[in-house]
Amino acid sequence: MSARAAGAMQEVAPTAATPVAPAASPAPAAVATPPTDGGATFDQIRRLLAEHRRNTARAILKRWRDTHPDAPLPADLKALEANPRD
């Protein structure tokens, strides 16, 4: 190999001092943050109310509310929260 060819290879080959960019962090999983809109939870509560299982529906709503104290509550479920003993 000629000196010129060897010099060309040295320019192309990375050295130990060549910085390597860190791998990108994976995107956070969709389940990392629970939804605050209550979608499936509210559907479950409505099913329980339709089955006349108010105490169970109220308990599930309370757990959701404890986890999401500032999230808006649908109008049809506000009465359940407002009237704990009806």
C-alpha positions in Angstrom: 0.0 0.0 0.0 1.4 3.4 -0.9 1.9 6.1 1.7 -0.8 8.2 0.0 -3.4 5.3 0.2 -2.5 4.8 3.9 -3.0 8.5 4.5 -6.4 8.4 2.9 -7.5 5.5 5.0 -6.5 7.3 8.2 -8.6 10.3 7.2 -11.7 8.1 6.8 -11.3 5.8 9.7 -12.8 7.1 12.9 -10.5 7.6 15.9 -11.1 7.1 19.6 -11.4 10.9 20.0 -14.3 11.1 17.5 -17.4 12.0 19.5 -20.4 9.7 19.1 -23.9 11.2 19.4 -25.9 9.6 22.3 -28.8 7.5 21.3 -32.1 9.3 21.3 -34.3 8.6 24.3 -37.4 6.5 23.5 -40.7 8.4 23.6 -42.6 8.0 26.8 -45.1 5.2 26.8 -48.7 6.2 26.3 -49.6 4.6 29.6 -47.2 6.7 31.6 -49.8 9.3 32.2 -53.3 8.2 33.0 -56.0 9.9 31.0 -57.8 12.6 32.8 -60.9 12.5 30.6 -62.1 9.4 32.3 -63.4 7.8 29.0 -63.4 4.1 29.9 -64.0 4.8 33.6 -67.0 7.0 32.9 -68.4 4.3 30.6 -68.0 1.7 33.4 -69.7 4.0 35.9 -72.6 4.6 33.5 -73.0 0.8 32.9 -73.1 0.3 36.7 -75.7 2.9 37.1 -77.8 1.3 34.3 -77.5 -1.9 36.3 -78.7 -0.1 39.5 -75.3 -0.6 41.1 -75.0 2.9 42.5 -72.7 2.1 45.4 -70.1 0.4 43.1 -70.4 3.3 40.6 -70.0 5.8 43.3 -66.9 4.0 44.7 -65.3 4.0 41.3 -66.1 7.6 40.7 -64.6 8.5 44.1 -61.3 6.6 43.2 -61.2 8.5 39.9 -61.8 11.8 41.6 -59.1 11.1 44.2 -56.7 10.6 41.4 -57.9 13.5 39.2 -59.2 16.1 41.7 -59.1 19.0 39.2 -60.4 17.2 36.1 -63.8 18.2 34.8 -66.6 15.7 35.5 -69.4 15.1 32.9 -72.7 16.7 33.8 -74.5 13.3 34.0 -72.0 12.1 36.7 -72.0 15.3 38.7 -75.2 14.3 40.4 -73.7 11.0 41.6 -70.8 12.9 43.1 -73.0 15.6 44.6 -75.5 13.2 46.2 -73.5 10.5 47.9 -76.5 8.8 49.6 -79.3 8.9 47.0 
